Amino acid sequence: MQAASMLDQALTRLDDAARHLDLDADVLEKLKYPRETTKVRLMIRMDDGSRKSFMAWRCRYDDTRGPTKGGIRFHPDSTMEEVETLAFWMTFKCAVMNLPYGGGKGAVQVDPHTLSKAELERLSRAYVQAFSKIVGPDRDIPAPDVYTNSMIMGWMADEYASIVGQATPAVITGKPIALGGSLGRDDATARGGYYLVQRLARQLGLEPGSRVAIQGFGNAGQHIARLLADDGYSIVAVSDSKGAIHCPSGLDIGNLLAAKGQGSVTNLAGTDGISALPADDLVAVDCELLVPAALEDMIHEGNAAGVKARVVLELANGPITPEADAILAAKNVVVLPDILANAGGVTVSYFEWVQNRQGYYWPVEDVHARLKSMMEREGDAIWARARDKGITLRSAAYVHALSRLAGAIEAHGTQQFFTS
Ligand SMILES: NC(=O)c1ccc[n+]([C@@H]2O[C@H](COP(=O)([O-])OP(=O)(O)OC[C@H]3O[C@@H](n4cnc5c(N)ncnc54)[C@H](O)[C@@H]3O)[C@@H](O)[C@H]2O)c1
């Protein structure tokens, strides 16, 4: 992860989008910087009695359109710049989907795989203790991200309830169903991307039988593999942090899930015509659809030219660097951009927050139907904007979001008072 330059790279998207809109200067001044980032060193007791500390952050990038919303990542390489960049993307993602939220993000610099379950629980609770004045159902609403899950969200919701002295399920989303989670949240990120692919399949030249390569086999990667395979797509390559595998005749999803359950998809290499690949070679596999579903900057200047897919569905956040974006555009590869393609997760998190506040819970069919109609509505609008302006879908998504953000910032602003 090239964390130091990440935010600057992300801000180039803002500049690019601003060129297509007639904006008040207040708008860019407000969106160029995070509103607040809090840094805390968390101290927890380890199982052996020793104490250990971990750096943690929470960023509220912009709250013009509502309380800030964004996940908490547990990763050894997390940095403040990464958290701020992810919070910037959340600001735009919530605006793309017209959710009544601003953007936020949090992280703990830790490899959670080195902690016992009890240590992980203490760390999760320590995070909420440290940031209890920052989070809140009308202020800042966390959710899961890389290497955090519903169990961790449940501990965090419980800790917040202890601190404020009352059950407050709407403070955090991605909770277990038994603690006020929403049906359909588990596969929402992948499902949103899947609905988008279904909606635009004709324009994208995709159809059941098209070949798919998936980078990363966690929450997003596993569910998109299942949804596309159920639709008749052929999953020909998959990777995780241990490496990649390739099978031109198609991989079996059940076998992939079982192998991942035992550590890694690479355990399947050498069986049933499946070959091992270096992890980096996954992006160059012969296929029609490439799905990055791991981490940032995985498709870069050094490997973008090798991409053979016609379409890239960005389920990960920021998997393509701006340099790689230009290379892919020159090759006429259509990129379904992260702030639209993976927005299903935050959209169903929003549904969870609404259900928590209403105290009324929806059947999964309602969750799916509402998600589908929102993905189609915003996907169609962004497709039309890209076509009308002759710009990439990424630029169109940023223009789409920026026009909503600008409307809200200008409505708050007072510049006209001074100039009229
Ligand atoms: N889960 C969500 O709701 C959600 C929502 C929006 C965006 N995202 C984004 O999707 C991406 C994946 O998130 P997730 O929730 O699936 O995380 P996860 O922790 O469940 O899975 C991450 C996967 O990536 C793999 N991985 C790590 N390093 C890799 C590498 N170098 N090469 C290949 N694979 C590698 C891991 O082995 C794991 O299989 C992230 O960018 C995240 O920000 C997730």
The ligand as a Gaussian input file, in Angstrom:
#p B3LYP/6-31G(d) Opt

LIG

0 1
 N      -17.051000      -6.111000       3.196000
 C      -17.685000      -5.040000       2.758000
 O      -18.874000      -4.830000       3.044000
 C      -16.986000      -4.068000       1.857000
 C      -17.709000      -2.961000       1.414000
 C      -17.108000      -2.082000       0.508000
 C      -15.810000      -2.304000       0.092000
 N      -15.130000      -3.378000       0.562000
 C      -13.760000      -3.521000       0.088000
 O      -13.578000      -4.798000      -0.492000
 C      -12.228000      -5.200000      -0.289000
 C      -12.235000      -6.560000       0.388000
 O      -12.986000      -6.441000       1.601000
 P      -13.582000      -7.734000       2.347000
 O      -14.595000      -7.234000       3.296000
 O      -13.936000      -8.774000       1.356000
 O      -12.296000      -8.168000       3.172000
 P      -11.931000      -9.586000       3.765000
 O      -11.000000      -9.344000       4.873000
 O      -13.161000     -10.391000       4.030000
 O      -11.150000     -10.293000       2.544000
 C       -9.970000      -9.799000       1.993000
 C       -9.415000     -10.880000       1.070000
 O       -8.308000     -10.358000       0.346000
 C       -7.277000     -11.316000       0.348000
 N       -5.995000     -10.682000       0.112000
 C       -5.235000      -9.938000       0.956000
 N       -4.089000      -9.560000       0.348000
 C       -4.157000     -10.065000      -0.913000
 C       -3.287000     -10.035000      -2.034000
 N       -2.121000      -9.387000      -1.975000
 N       -3.670000     -10.676000      -3.185000
 C       -4.856000     -11.320000      -3.253000
 N       -5.724000     -11.391000      -2.219000
 C       -5.369000     -10.773000      -1.070000
 C       -7.385000     -11.993000       1.701000
 O       -6.739000     -13.251000       1.722000
 C       -8.910000     -12.125000       1.796000
 O       -9.321000     -13.285000       1.089000
 C      -11.560000      -4.074000       0.499000
 O      -10.966000      -3.172000      -0.400000
 C      -12.730000      -3.412000       1.198000
 O      -12.438000      -2.068000       1.547000
 C      -15.677000      -4.273000       1.429000

